[in-house]
């Protein structure tokens, strides 16, 4: 169970990472639409596990976009630090995961229609 502080920081990171992907990382990640669907943070606030939903545009795959995100992990953490530097003493390490819940829901709906 997450504490109030963990929940507050998770929401803050989710909001800021969404804005970073939307506004600042377009030149690096291309036209793909990236949505931060959830953030889980460890109790010691040192690691943030970020779940992203990727809608690839322009002939790239989800895996290619995810590889670009992993390559730019340090830059993403730096940009997050600039935004949250006054609110957090230590900026957590970022771990990114593909959120495939939408694909799972589509698959279930397709099976139910059959």
C-alpha positions as CSV (number, residue, x, y, z in Angstrom):
1,X,0.0,0.0,0.0
2,X,1.4,3.4,-1.0
3,X,1.6,6.2,1.4
4,X,0.1,9.7,0.9
5,X,3.5,11.0,0.0
6,X,4.1,8.3,-2.6
7,X,0.7,8.9,-4.2
8,X,1.4,12.7,-4.3
9,X,4.8,12.2,-6.0
10,X,3.4,9.6,-8.4
11,X,0.7,12.0,-9.6
12,X,3.3,14.8,-9.9
13,X,5.7,12.7,-11.9
14,X,2.8,11.4,-14.1
15,X,1.7,14.9,-14.9
16,X,5.2,16.3,-15.6
17,X,6.3,13.3,-17.7
18,X,3.2,13.6,-19.8
19,X,4.0,17.3,-20.5
20,X,7.6,16.4,-21.2
21,X,6.6,13.8,-23.8
22,X,4.0,16.0,-25.3
23,X,6.0,19.3,-25.6
24,X,9.7,18.7,-25.2
25,X,10.5,15.3,-26.6
26,X,8.8,15.6,-30.0
27,X,12.0,16.2,-32.0
28,X,13.6,13.1,-30.5
29,X,10.7,10.7,-30.4
30,X,9.0,11.8,-33.6
31,X,5.3,12.1,-34.1
32,X,4.4,9.1,-31.9
33,X,1.7,9.8,-29.3
34,X,3.0,8.8,-25.8
35,X,0.7,8.8,-22.8
36,X,1.8,8.2,-19.3
37,X,-0.9,5.9,-17.9
38,X,0.5,5.3,-14.4
39,X,3.5,5.8,-12.1
40,X,4.4,3.6,-9.2
41,X,7.2,4.9,-6.9
42,X,9.2,2.8,-4.4
43,X,8.7,3.5,-0.6
44,X,12.2,5.1,-0.4
45,X,11.3,7.4,-3.4
46,X,14.4,6.3,-5.3
47,X,12.8,4.5,-8.3
48,X,9.8,5.6,-10.3
49,X,8.2,2.9,-12.5
50,X,6.5,4.7,-15.4
51,X,3.9,2.9,-17.5
52,X,3.5,4.5,-21.0
53,X,0.9,3.8,-23.7
54,X,2.5,4.3,-27.2
55,X,0.6,5.0,-30.4
56,X,3.2,4.8,-33.1
57,X,2.9,7.2,-36.1
58,X,5.0,7.3,-39.2
59,X,6.0,3.7,-39.8
60,X,7.7,3.0,-36.5
61,X,6.8,0.3,-34.0
62,X,6.2,0.5,-30.3
63,X,9.4,-1.3,-29.6
64,X,11.4,1.3,-31.6
65,X,9.8,4.2,-29.7
66,X,10.4,2.4,-26.4
67,X,14.1,2.0,-27.4
68,X,14.3,5.7,-28.0
69,X,12.8,6.4,-24.6
70,X,15.3,4.1,-23.0
71,X,18.2,5.8,-24.8
72,X,17.0,9.2,-23.6
73,X,16.4,8.1,-20.0
74,X,19.1,10.4,-18.6
75,X,17.7,13.4,-20.6
76,X,14.2,12.6,-19.4
77,X,15.4,12.5,-15.8
78,X,17.2,15.8,-16.2
79,X,14.1,17.5,-17.6
80,X,12.0,16.0,-14.8
81,X,14.6,17.4,-12.3
82,X,14.3,20.9,-13.8
83,X,10.5,20.8,-13.3
84,X,10.5,19.2,-9.8
85,X,13.8,20.3,-8.4
86,X,12.1,22.5,-5.8
87,X,9.7,19.8,-4.6
88,X,11.9,16.8,-4.4
89,X,15.2,16.4,-2.7
90,X,16.3,13.5,-4.9
91,X,14.9,12.9,-8.4
92,X,14.1,9.2,-8.7
93,X,15.6,6.8,-11.3
94,X,13.2,6.3,-14.1
95,X,12.1,2.8,-15.3
96,X,9.8,2.7,-18.3
97,X,7.3,-0.1,-19.2
98,X,4.9,-0.4,-22.0
99,X,1.3,-0.4,-20.8
100,X,-0.5,-3.0,-23.0
101,X,-3.9,-2.8,-21.2
102,X,-5.6,-1.2,-24.2
103,X,-4.4,-4.1,-26.4
104,X,-5.7,-6.5,-23.8
105,X,-9.1,-4.9,-23.7
106,X,-9.3,-4.9,-27.5
107,X,-8.5,-8.5,-27.6
108,X,-11.2,-9.4,-25.0
109,X,-13.8,-7.4,-26.9
110,X,-12.9,-9.1,-30.1
111,X,-13.2,-12.5,-28.4
112,X,-16.6,-11.6,-26.9
113,X,-17.9,-10.5,-30.3
114,X,-17.1,-13.9,-31.9
